[in-house]
Structures are given as C-alpha cells and as structure tokens.
Amino acid sequence: MKFFLLMVCLLGCFKGWAQEEEIHWLTIPEAEEQYRKQPKPYVFDFYTDWCGWCKHMDKTTYSDPVVVSFINRNFYPVRINAESADTVRFRNKVYLPVRNGHKWYSGLALEMLKGKLSYPTTVFWYEPAKLDLVIPGYIEVRKMQGLLVYFTENVWQVAELDRFLTDFDRVFGAGAVKDGPAPDSVSWMDFKDFEAERQAQRKKTLLFLKASWSNSSKMMERVIFTDSLVAAEVRKYFHCLQLDVQARDTLTFMTHTFANAGPANGHLHQLAIALSEKTLKVPGIYFFDEDGKLLERLYYYLDEKRGRLVLDYIGSDAFKTMSWEDYLKLKALETL
C-alpha cells in the first residue's frame, strides 16, 4: 500500500512543481550527497564561457517550464565548465584538469565525453542501470521533453531512442496526431459487453492499462493502436479492453467486480491495483488466454514494430513452441 500512497503525493504536488521557474543546478558534492539518500539519474550540462549555443540553450530549453519541472523532479542536474582548471571528485574517483597550451580542460569532461569535446553536450548518467547517454550539440525544447519522458517513464528499458523521439514528435510536435479514432485503429470493447463477447467468440484478451498523466500511454493510444497492421493483429487474435488507472467506473472482469479504491489509495482502480502486483507500471499490456488465465505482462512503451511481433507471438501461440529469441530469429529469416 505504501507505493499507492506515494502516487497521491506525486500527483498532488505536480502543480507546485510546474510553477518552478528555473532548474536547481547542483554542484557535484551536493548531487552526490542527495544521490546517496535517493538514487536518481544525473543530467550533466557541459558548457564553456564562450559557447553561444550553450547560452542559447540556457535561455530556451532550460527555461521551458515542462523541462524545468521534469529535471527538478526526476534528475540531479549538474553543470560543468568543460574548460575549468578545477580538480573534481565524482563517484570516488579524482579527475585532474588537463592543460593543452593556454587552455585547461576538465578531466571529468574528457572522460564523460570520451575525448570528443563539443559544446553544449548533455549527458544522462545512471550507474545502477549502466546508463551513459552522450548527446552533443544544442537540444531544442521538444526533443529535450522527449528525452526526459524517455528516461522518467522508463521507456529506455524497452525502446530505441530515435524511434521513440520520432513517435514523441508525432504526438506532441507541431504536426501532432489528432485525438479521436483513426479509420483502421484498434476497436476497444466496453467492459459491460466483454463477458458476453468472450463466451460468444473464444479469443485471447488484451487489456491496455493507461494513465492520463503518462505521456507514453498517450503515445501508444495515438501512434501504436492507430497503426493499421497492429489493429489487424489485434482483431485477429484478441478481445480488447482499456482501463485508466484512475477510472471511477465499477466494472466486471473475468467474473470479478472492481471499483475505484478511493482517496486512501490515490483514487486508483482496484483492477489496476490487482494487475500491478504492488508496483504500478504504466503503460502496461496484459494478455489473457481464452479461459481468462494471465499469459504475459508487458510494461512501459511498445513501439509499432515490436508491438506487431509481440501480438503475433502471443496471439498465434508461437510462445508455446519457441522462445522469444528464436521467434525473432525466425521472423528475421522470413524478411530476407
């Protein structure tokens, strides 16, 4: 129950965070002290005093309210002058400055940027996950927002960055995909009709768990489930349901009745709690067999290509005769 109470705090404090006007840049000692108490990823901004694009990024990207809120809530932001003569200590290692002619270079910058010194350069770093992503050059606001969602919503665990940023721009960019069903999108069933349909036509069941505050949930709704090939796989094999984690409806699923769990549980729905096994992860896709037995849980973002493969792997019963790795090898051979 502790996790669900935490979710209330996060959601309740969002408005306050959104009003923050600037990023709370930390020194390395300050960031490390906070990291020891609560591990979170670092975001490093490597700059120089003479770098015009660094100053421009500070005035634009690092002043955007959404970027400010995301970074202050979910990262330890550290700004490093890459031409500093200071000795730096980070993660129990001492970095001495390196002199080249009249210039000094930060030893930490040389190591983290792998000797490729260009400015600005942004580094996302998180030791437990062996995460070390170096992004050279100016990052405009929309791309930075996509990068922050990629990390804060755990998409980095399951999806390629470039593909995700393309999808992010399709949903939140200037030419964003509009709300509303597309002609060939997945058709979602109402829970009140589900049991009768399940008895009338024996199929597996796909349940999409989403949240209104989850950007990657919205992306899956607008990009993945509107893909005609994904929709074709879904229609072929599955009855389809979707549920917002804070839905207020009382509903029946697999002969059991579920309602909203109320304020003590963050207004989360009982079915979302039952599916999540103590830790709420959204978006999530849950697959059930024809008799209602849970087959598989897939957490976080699912792009179109992987989505089609997963739907076929489970829907066609290929999972009964081969591993996921062998299935991917077979599909790769089919495309040759």
C-alpha positions in Angstrom: 0.0 0.0 0.0 3.0 2.3 0.5 3.5 2.8 -3.2 0.0 3.9 -3.9 0.1 6.5 -1.1 3.3 7.8 -2.7 1.5 8.2 -6.0 -1.0 10.5 -4.4 1.8 12.7 -3.2 3.4 12.9 -6.6 0.1 13.7 -8.4 -0.9 16.2 -5.7 2.3 18.1 -5.9 2.5 18.4 -9.7 1.0 21.9 -9.9 3.6 23.3 -7.5 6.4 21.7 -9.5 5.1 23.1 -12.7 5.4 26.6 -11.4 9.1 26.3 -10.8 11.0 28.9 -12.9 14.5 27.6 -13.1 16.5 24.4 -12.8 18.1 23.8 -9.4 21.6 23.2 -10.7 23.8 21.3 -8.1 27.5 21.0 -7.5 28.9 17.5 -7.7 29.2 17.2 -3.9 25.6 18.4 -3.5 24.4 15.9 -6.1 26.3 13.0 -4.6 25.0 13.7 -1.2 21.4 13.7 -2.4 22.1 10.6 -4.6 23.3 8.6 -1.5 19.9 9.3 0.1 17.8 8.7 -3.0 19.4 7.4 -6.2 18.2 9.1 -9.4 19.8 9.7 -12.8 22.1 12.6 -13.3 21.8 15.1 -16.2 25.1 16.8 -16.9 25.3 20.0 -18.9 28.9 20.6 -20.2 29.5 24.1 -21.4 32.2 26.8 -21.8 32.1 30.5 -21.1 32.5 31.4 -24.8 29.9 29.0 -26.1 27.0 30.9 -27.7 24.8 27.8 -28.2 25.2 27.0 -24.5 23.8 30.4 -23.6 21.0 30.0 -26.1 20.1 26.5 -24.7 20.0 28.0 -21.2 17.6 30.8 -22.3 15.3 28.4 -24.3 15.4 24.7 -23.5 16.5 25.0 -19.8 13.9 27.8 -19.3 11.0 25.8 -20.6 8.5 25.1 -17.7 8.0 21.5 -18.6 11.7 20.8 -18.9 12.4 22.6 -15.6 9.7 20.6 -13.8 10.8 17.2 -15.3 14.5 17.8 -14.4 14.0 19.1 -10.9 11.7 16.2 -10.0 13.5 13.3 -11.6 17.2 14.1 -12.0 20.2 15.5 -10.3 21.2 18.3 -12.6 24.9 19.2 -12.6 26.5 21.9 -14.8 30.2 21.6 -15.6 32.5 24.1 -17.2 34.5 21.9 -19.6 37.4 24.3 -19.6 37.7 24.5 -15.8 41.1 24.1 -14.1 39.4 22.6 -11.0 40.1 19.2 -9.7 36.8 17.2 -9.5 35.9 14.1 -7.4 33.0 12.0 -8.7 31.9 8.5 -7.7 35.1 8.0 -5.6 37.4 9.0 -8.5 39.5 12.1 -8.7 39.6 13.9 -12.1 42.6 16.3 -12.6 42.4 19.1 -15.1 44.5 18.7 -18.3 46.4 21.6 -19.8 46.8 22.0 -23.6 48.7 25.1 -24.5 46.9 28.1 -22.9 43.7 26.1 -22.2 42.6 23.9 -19.4 40.2 21.0 -19.8 38.1 19.3 -17.2 39.3 15.8 -16.6 35.6 14.8 -15.9 34.6 16.3 -19.3 37.3 14.5 -21.1 36.2 11.1 -19.7 32.4 11.5 -19.9 32.5 13.0 -23.4 35.1 10.3 -24.4 37.5 12.9 -25.6 35.0 14.4 -28.1 34.8 17.9 -26.8 32.0 20.0 -28.3 29.6 22.3 -26.6 27.0 22.2 -25.4 27.0 18.4 -24.6 24.3 16.8 -22.4 25.0 13.5 -20.6 22.3 11.3 -19.0 24.0 9.1 -16.5 22.7 6.5 -14.0 25.1 4.0 -12.6 22.6 1.2 -11.4 21.3 0.8 -14.9 24.7 1.4 -16.6 23.1 4.3 -18.4 25.5 6.7 -20.1 24.0 8.6 -23.0 26.0 11.4 -24.5 24.2 13.9 -26.7 26.4 16.6 -28.3 25.0 19.9 -29.6 22.1 22.1 -28.9 18.9 20.3 -27.9 15.7 22.2 -28.7 12.7 22.1 -26.3 10.6 19.4 -27.9 13.5 17.0 -28.3 14.5 17.6 -24.6 11.0 16.9 -23.5 11.0 13.7 -25.4 14.4 12.7 -23.9 13.1 13.4 -20.4 10.0 11.3 -20.9 12.2 8.5 -22.4 14.0 8.3 -19.0 11.4 9.3 -16.4 8.8 6.9 -17.8 11.3 4.0 -18.2 11.0 3.8 -21.9 14.8 3.5 -22.2 14.4 -0.1 -20.9 12.3 -1.3 -23.8 12.6 1.0 -26.9 15.2 2.6 -29.1 15.7 6.3 -28.5 15.5 7.5 -32.2 12.2 5.6 -32.8 10.7 6.9 -29.6 11.7 10.5 -30.3 10.0 10.2 -33.8 6.8 8.9 -32.1 7.0 11.6 -29.5 7.1 14.3 -32.1 4.2 12.7 -33.9 2.1 13.1 -30.8 3.4 16.3 -29.2 5.1 18.1 -32.1 3.7 20.8 -34.5 2.1 18.2 -36.8 0.7 16.1 -33.9 -1.7 13.2 -34.4 -5.2 14.4 -33.5 -7.3 12.8 -30.8 -10.1 10.5 -31.8 -10.2 7.1 -33.5 -8.4 6.6 -36.8 -10.2 4.6 -39.6 -8.1 1.4 -39.0 -7.4 1.8 -35.3 -7.9 -0.8 -32.6 -11.6 -1.1 -31.6 -11.9 -1.1 -27.8 -14.7 -3.1 -26.2 -16.8 -1.9 -23.3 -16.4 -3.9 -20.1 -20.1 -4.5 -19.8 -20.1 -6.3 -23.2 -16.9 -8.2 -22.5 -18.2 -11.4 -20.9 -20.9 -12.0 -23.4 -18.4 -11.4 -26.3 -15.8 -13.7 -24.7 -18.4 -16.5 -24.4 -19.6 -16.0 -27.9 -16.2 -16.0 -29.5 -13.2 -17.7 -27.9 -10.2 -15.4 -28.2 -7.4 -14.3 -26.0 -7.8 -10.9 -24.2 -5.6 -7.9 -24.4 -6.0 -5.3 -21.6 -4.3 -1.9 -22.0 -3.6 -0.2 -18.7 -3.0 3.5 -19.2 -2.9 6.8 -17.2 -3.9 10.3 -18.1 -0.7 11.6 -16.6 1.5 9.2 -18.6 2.9 10.7 -21.8 3.9 7.3 -23.1 0.4 6.0 -22.6 -0.9 8.8 -24.7 1.7 8.0 -27.4 0.6 4.4 -27.5 -3.0 5.4 -27.9 -2.3 7.8 -30.7 0.5 6.1 -32.6 0.6 2.3 -31.8 -3.1 1.4 -31.5 -3.9 3.5 -34.6 -1.4 1.6 -36.7 -3.4 -0.5 -39.3 -1.1 -3.5 -39.1 -1.2 -3.5 -35.3 -5.0 -3.2 -35.4 -5.1 -6.2 -37.9 -3.1 -8.4 -35.5 -5.4 -7.4 -32.6 -8.6 -8.1 -34.4 -7.3 -11.5 -35.5 -6.5 -12.8 -32.1 -7.9 -10.7 -29.2 -10.8 -9.1 -27.4 -9.5 -5.6 -26.5 -10.1 -3.6 -23.3 -8.5 -0.5 -22.0 -8.5 0.9 -18.5 -7.3 4.2 -17.0 -5.6 3.5 -13.7 -7.9 6.2 -12.0 -11.1 5.2 -13.7 -14.2 5.8 -11.5 -16.4 3.1 -13.0 -17.4 -0.1 -11.2 -16.8 -3.0 -13.7 -16.7 -6.7 -14.0 -13.7 -8.5 -15.4 -13.3 -12.3 -15.6 -16.4 -12.7 -13.3 -14.9 -10.4 -10.6 -16.2 -6.9 -9.8 -13.8 -4.0 -9.3 -14.3 -0.3 -8.3 -12.2 2.7 -7.7 -10.2 2.3 -4.5 -10.8 5.8 -3.2 -8.5 8.6 -1.9 -6.6 6.3 0.5 -5.2 4.5 -2.5 -4.7 7.5 -4.8 -8.0 7.1 -6.5 -6.5 4.1 -8.3 -8.9 1.5 -9.7 -9.0 -1.9 -7.9 -8.4 -3.7 -11.2 -5.3 -1.6 -11.8 -4.0 -2.5 -8.3 -4.8 -6.2 -8.8 -2.9 -6.3 -12.1 0.1 -4.3 -11.0 1.4 -6.6 -8.2 2.2 -3.8 -5.7 4.1 -1.6 -8.2 2.1 0.4 -10.7 3.7 0.5 -14.1 2.1 2.3 -17.0 1.6 1.9 -19.8 1.1 -1.8 -19.5 -0.4 -4.5 -21.7 -1.8 -7.7 -20.1 -2.5 -10.8 -22.1 -5.0 -13.5 -21.0 -5.7 -16.8 -22.7 -9.2 -18.0 -23.8 -10.0 -19.2 -20.3 -9.0 -16.0 -18.6 -5.6 -17.1 -17.3 -2.9 -14.4 -17.4 -0.3 -15.2 -20.0 2.1 -12.2 -20.0 2.6 -8.7 -18.7 4.4 -6.1 -20.8 5.4 -2.9 -19.1 6.2 0.5 -20.5 6.2 1.8 -24.1 5.7 -0.6 -27.0 6.5 0.7 -30.5 4.8 -0.3 -33.7 7.4 -2.8 -34.9 7.9 -4.6 -31.6 4.1 -4.4 -31.0 3.2 -6.3 -34.2 5.7 -9.0 -33.3 4.5 -9.4 -29.7 0.9 -9.6 -30.8 1.7 -12.3 -33.3 4.0 -14.2 -31.0 1.3 -14.4 -28.3 -1.8 -14.4 -30.5 -0.6 -17.2 -32.8 0.5 -19.4 -29.9 4.1 -19.3 -31.1 5.1 -18.8 -27.5 4.1 -22.4 -26.7 6.7 -23.9 -29.1 9.6 -21.4 -29.2 11.4 -18.8 -27.1 11.0 -15.1 -27.9 14.6 -15.0 -29.1 14.0 -18.0 -31.5 10.8 -16.3 -32.7 12.7 -13.1 -33.6 15.4 -15.1 -35.5 12.6 -16.9 -37.5 11.0 -13.5 -38.4 14.4 -12.1 -39.4 14.9 -15.0 -41.8 11.4 -14.5 -43.2 12.3 -11.0 -44.2 15.5 -12.0 -46.1 
